[in-house]
């Protein structure tokens, strides 16, 4: 029989109030709190803490504080990743971000899904869908990436956009919902 965590990572419906899941969430909250307390000028200490939080990153990974995520270990970022202030990642499923990606301030990446039916939603049953962002992408400030989205390589997402469906490589997408306005 699968644990609730195994169901979550497998994209199945799971109980979000499971004790093991809540314990993992709280461990990551503590790590994020510790990261956010490190002096901004202590770059090496910040990067060491990011290696504790994230599933994959390199020595050039740079995330301005504050930074928030649910599990951390489900986030994999490529080489030379940069994120500005207030990045929030709800990583109930995998979040994979390629090389040379820039994330603007106040960006949200969500993998958690909830029922639109209030009775079902109140049972705390959830599911999650992975998010993938390719190489050489720029996600503008205040953008939101919703569950299950894949963004191709060499994509720019305009500031304030809400990405609800896949965006093909070599595109500029803007709006709510985000739509491709130009191929590059």
N, C-alpha and C positions, 0 to 999 in steps of 0.2 A: 504494500500500500504506500502511495506517495505521501510525502509530507506536504504541508501547505506551502512551504518554501519551494519545493520541487515543482509543485503545480504552478506557482507564480512564475518561476523562471521558464517553465515549459509553455507559457501562454494559456494555461487552463484557468478556469474559475477557481479562486482560492478565498479562504477566510482571512481577511486583512487584520483581524483581531487576534490571530494565533499568537501564543506566547513567544514562540521562537522567532517569528517575524518581528514582533514588537521589540524583542531583545536586540536583534540585528539593527533595526532602525535606530534604537537609542545608542548603540555603540557608535554608529556612524555620526549621529548628532553630536556626540561628545568629541569625535575627531574633527568634525567641521568647526565646532566651537573653539577647539584648541588652535586649529589653523587660523581662524579669524582673529585670534588674540595675539598672534605673532606680529612683531613690529614689521611694517611694510618694507623697511630697509634690510631686513634679515632674509635675503633672497634664498640662501642655501638652506636655512632652517625651514622656510616655507616650502621649498621643493622637496625636502625630506618628508615633511608632513603630507604633501600631496601623494608621494609614493606610498604612504600608509593608507591613504583614503582611496585612491583610484586603482582600478584593475590593471591599467597600463598607462604609462606616461614616460617621458624622457627627461633628461637633465635640463632641457630648454623649455619645459612646460611652465607656463606662467599664467596664473589666475589671480586677478586682483581681488582683494577681499572687499566685502564679504562674499563667500561662496557657500552654497547650500546644496546638499543632495541627500537622497534617502539611504542608499546602500554604498555608493562609491565604487565598490568592487565590480559593479556591472558597467562602469564607464571606462572606455578605452579610447585614449586620444593618441594621435600620431605625432610625428616629429614637429617641433617648433609650434606647438599649440599655444594660442593666446586667447584669454577671455578677460573681458573688462569687468567692472564692478557688478556685483549682484547677480551672478549666474546662478540659476536654480535648475537642478536636474532631478526629476522624479524618475529614478532608474529602477523601477520594479522589473523591467526587462532590460536587455542589453542596449547600451547607447554607444555606438562606434563612430568616432570622428577621425577623419583622415589627416594626412600631413598638411602643414602650412595653412591651418584654418584659423581665422580670426572671428571672435564672437564679441559683439558690441555689448554695451551695458544693459542690464535689466532683461536679459534674454532668458526665456523659460523653455525647457525641453521636457516634455511629458511622455511617459510610457504607460502610466496607470489609466485604466478605463473603469468607468462606473456606469451602471444602468441609468437610463433616463426615466425609468419607472420609479417613483419615490418609494414604493413599498419594497421593491427588490433592492434598491440602493441602500435602504436602511438596514438590510441584513448584513451589511459590510462585506458582501461577496463582491470581489473585483476580479479583473483580469488585466493583462499587460501585453503591449505590442512594442517590439523593438523599434528604435530609431537609428538610421544610418545617415551620416553626412560624409560625403566624399572628400577627396583631396582639393586643396586650393580654394576653399569656400570662405565666404565672408557673410556672416549673419548679422544684419544691422540691429542696432539698439531697439529694445522693446519688442523684438520679434518673439513669436511663440511657435514652437514646433510641436505638433500633436502626435499622439501614439500611432505607430505603424508607418510613419513617413520615411521615405528614402529620398535624400537629396543627392544628386549626382556630383561629379567632379566639376570644378571651375564654375561654381554657381555663386551668385550674389542674391541674398534675400534682403529686400528693402526694409528699412527701419519701420517698426510697427506692424509688420506683416504677420498674418496668422496662416501657417502652412498646414493645410488639412489633407493634402494629397501629395504624391510623389512629384518631384521637380527634376526634369531631365538635365543631364550634364550640359555645360556650356550655355547656361541660361541666366537671365536676370528675372526674378519674380518679385512682385510687390502686391500689396493689398490684403484685404480681408474678405473672402479667402484669397490667399496668394495665387496669382496667375502669372504665367510667363509673359513678359512684355517685350523681350528681346532675346535673340540667340546671339552668342558671341563666338 
